[in-house]
Amino acid sequence: MSNAKQAKQRAAELRTQINHHNHRYYVLNDPEIPDVEYDRLLRELEQIEAQYPDLITNDSPTQRVGAAPLAAFASVRHALPMLSLSNAFSSEELQAFDRRACEKLGVEKIRYSAEPKLDGLAISLLYEDGLLVRGATRGDGNTGEDVSQNVRTIASVPLRLLGENYPRRLEIRGEVILSRRGFEDLNRRQRELNAKTFANPRNAAAGSLRQLDSRVTAARPLELYCYGVGIVEGIELPPSHSEILEQVRAWGLRVSPEVRVVEGWQGCLDYYEDMLSRREQLPYEVDGVVYKVDRNDQQQQLGFVSRAPRWALAHKFPAQEEVTRVLAIDIQVGRTGAVTPVARLQPVSVGGVTVTNATLHNQDEIDRKDIRIGDTVIVRRAGDVIPEVVSVVLSERPDGAEKFKMPDKCPVCASHIVRLDGEVVARCSGGLYCAAQRREAIKHFASRRAMDIEGLGDKLVEQMDERGFIHDLSDLYHLDKQQIASLERMGEKSAQNLLDGFDKSKETTLPRFIFALGIRMVGEATAHSLATYFGTLEAIAAADKEALQAVPDVGPIVAESVYRFFREQHNRDVIARLRQAGVHWPRVRPSPKPIDHPLSGKKIVLTGTLESMTRDQAKARLQALGAKVSGSVSVKTDYIVAGEDAGSKLEKARQLGVATLDEQAFLRLLDA
Ligand code: IVH
């Protein structure tokens, strides 16, 4: 067989396999092979197609990535109009609907197909001879837009139907949605890019599907759920809606697993109650349920009224968006100092829960939506997500409402609020002093790699904070034995042990102390660089941003963070009190010039147990020489120091050809 012929055969095989695995993964949620294996198949196909472009077919799974942007969408006339549904908002309306249908059919009881009403965008997919040939939006029901290129990028839309017994022409109808997760991820990304966020998953799905550039659509996690068929030519369909959905599933399309067949209006109501109670747990937003008379012949008998079938009814859930008023905008300070504006709202019931607050995220978000005190706004609450202000009803804005501006002082401790370059959140800079940040600050301060206060665990810190024992960090060193002994699970003896722990921790090192301060962006390595460069805490505290940036590894953002920290008088006061309480460290010889040592600047990994020192001690000595100590081996590692019982890291280092030092060689190099 010629190469080209072999390639053609292999490409066909790969397509079948990939389409199969795609269906398992995206439609059935039940993958058979690991992701890497799937990627391997896809890559192999891509390679063949790159070599033989003639082999690329329309249904090739490589053709989902998005094509060149369009100037405009073409219009599509729906052969069968895409109708809407009549709505019911109460069980009385449901019963009335059922009664009318029973009368018209002359029956006692009707069997219904009950389904979730997904909140997205209606879509029509046309398959010819099993191949996806067109995707169109609903538009006004008669004429929609051709969004074929975009629809092809949706992973749960099969490009080719499964099996053999599909009709010559088949139109599938369904809803394109974004899951809650997908929506939140998308909005988070948009916020990070400082781009417009979407008000709700529905808008996000609609905005994503109606992109002229399908590469944008491809990057959005859209999903399809099918709920019916349109035109069908060439085969006889099964006699009921529920069986048709079963058939649609067999063709490889995704149908909601929540579809049920129920009896009479009572069955419908039970289904409604059940779905409503599980609404928040569903992975996507549902704005109600839909009941459809199941038997096709009964549907035909019932027919249509204007734009909606008489055989179907949407039973709506309480809305997740409501209108209310912003009474005030408060500022909340989180445990890490992050400062978040929160709208206090005129209480309003949204989706069955009373909402009084909504997050406003940050100043950018407030500016973008232009939310002001006194504004009438649309609020939204969905799932367990914090309620949000979606938009302002501008026509209702009271005269004289002023633009909101975040305060520049922390409402908890009056320290300055700063926003570092490149960060969306603003933070209170009184890290050591601010009551909102106290707990986390103490936990960090006491931790092993910081001040290493033996016996002071997280639980104890929380108790001390609750009892109001600690106002700022330095109070730790003024606790008395009685106070400590009064805490839960503390006796005389453990209180004494803790006091000893406090005493012992007072003898520290400058790098540890700097790290313990919990300055944002200052980890152990940076603390070390600062200490060795400046030599004293006073010098660091006095340094301007330029001087700070001269330190190896300190860039403008870290410099800004350190600078701001020491400009805060509250922080300086706490540091002074800590030193008065006896916290001290040995002098550090400043070495603003790079250290001249064979290990300086080298990347080193420690593994196994050393006899002559602990791992922390080895790390400290290496850092003092300007070496970088890392936890994992890579091609960039210069040396691996292997003690007793070194394991997988040593193995990996050997594979990568990284130089190995045993303890003797390591000690000789340290002293070089
Ligand atoms: S059936 C003639 N079933 O709701 C029947 N629609 O208000 C037409 N929708 O445009 C649709 N979930 O976008 C049907 N399980 C479901 C649905 C559903 C959501 C949407 C659909 C339609 C709108 C009608």
Residues whose N, C-alpha, C, O or C-beta is under 5 A from the ligand:
A	BS01	IVH	L83 S84 L85 E115 P116 K117 L118 L121 A122 E175 Y227 V290 P309
